[in-house]
Every structure is written in C-alpha cells, then in structure tokens.
C-alpha cells in the first residue's frame, strides 16, 4: 500500500468515524477489494479494528474503526494541554479540587441530558437520544439491542481520554451520570473500558424489572 493511500484511509476513519470497506472505497475512489487488503494490513499493525454489526436482514456489516493506536497517530496538543492542566490542579490544590471539578462537569452534563431526554417516552428512546447527544460530543456512540431484552450503549471513541487517563474519576462520574439520566427503570453496568485495555467503552443497560 502506498503511504498516500494508507494516510487517506486513516484520515477517512478519523474524520468520518467507523465505516465499511465499501463506504471507504466509495469515499476514496478505490476498489472494495483493494480497500479490504489495505485494512487487513493496518489491522496487522493494530491501527484499525472491525466489528460485525447485525442488521435486520442479510449478512452482518463489517464496520472498521481506528484503534487507540490509530488515534494516537494524529497529533493531539489539546490532550497534552488538558492532562497538564489537570496535573497542575492536583499538585496545587489536591485531589479534592479535581473531585469538585468533576462534580461541576457532571452537574452541567446532567442538566443538559435531562432536558434533551425529558420527552423520550421509554428506555430505548432515552438510550437513542443519549447516543445522539454523546455522538455530537465526539464519542461515536450507538445503541445495540440484545436478544434477552437488554441493550448495549457503545462509545467507540473517548473525547476526554487524556483527562480520564489523568484522573479516572471522570469515568466513574460518567457511569453514575448515565444511570441517573436513564431513570430508575434501568440498570447499567460497564462491560468494556477503553482505559482498561478495551478498544471502546461499552455499557449494558437492563430494564430494572428484568
């Protein structure tokens, strides 16, 4: 694979998020067979990974996305700045100051999410609305129904990875936040965690009566 094609594939996944090989081929004007070969090469370097998504009919769609290593190929001075500021805050004012900052962010997010979810009639609707909100914030969120009546709330990207790496209180805060805005008729648990070695963050949401 030429360096230019390789760069274009990575840029396409970074800029537009997870895509199938066919979608990438159309966007880059390359044959689907060639794109699949290139993706296999990037996967062997652990720069991309795929997920087979079930549809209502036909074969599952194989959707490709950047891994953490793939995202790391793109300069992120903003993340470096955030990590430095949080480290400085902890050094100057202690862990309590970080907890207060996380609490303030949690309150602001909760008010925003509650307003957006207020008229959603049921739990699946609230989940879908929350995924839309989180996607607009850069988390590449989606909802996947499971056969036993639960749902997976999936975030394919972490918009606050640098902050969460510096202080995992952000991750604990988001789990608690999701539980509150989804309502008392839902139970939520994190089943996959980006900062614990997963390629994404996944939450299983179960109706409270189940």
Phi, psi and omega in degrees: 000135178290152178300325182294315179294319178302314180295320180295321178296313179297319179296321180296319179289325178289316186282324185247359178082189184303139182211160173278166177298322179296318179295319178295320180298318179295315182295325185259358182058046177233152181293147178303322179298316179295319180298318180298320178297317179295319179296321177299321178294318178293325178294323179295337176266004179062031177267336176225160176213167182230162174223133177271114183259126181284137174252180180291329178220160174077188182285154177299150176273128176271110185253128183259146179211160175290144170275179176301322179294325177293316177298326183292346178289346182259130180303140181219072179295332178299316179296319178298319178297314181299313180300320179294318179295318179294320177297320178294321178298317178296318182294320183282319191238356176090175184296329181298324179296320177296317179299321180293321178296315179297320179297320178296315178299319180297317179297316181295317179294320181298317179299317180294313183293318180299319179297320182285330183266357190303320184261009177288126191285338184208177184298314178302322179293321178295320178298315181295320178296318179296321178298321178295318179297314183292325177295322177294337177272000175100011185271355182051054187273151177207162180240135181231122179283141176254156187295332184273009175098005175256177180227153170256125174259113192245132173242111186278351180216147177251113182286342182241034186303317181297316179294316182293326177294321179290322182215107184286000171301332177298320180292317178298321180297317182293322178298314178296320180298313180301317180301319182287316185284337178282339173103169184287349179271014181228143169247139183226138176219144177276127181250344178214139188224123181302317184283354176254016176106354176286165178270357180196176173254130182230135178238132174265126181247124184237137175303138186299331182279348185281000000 
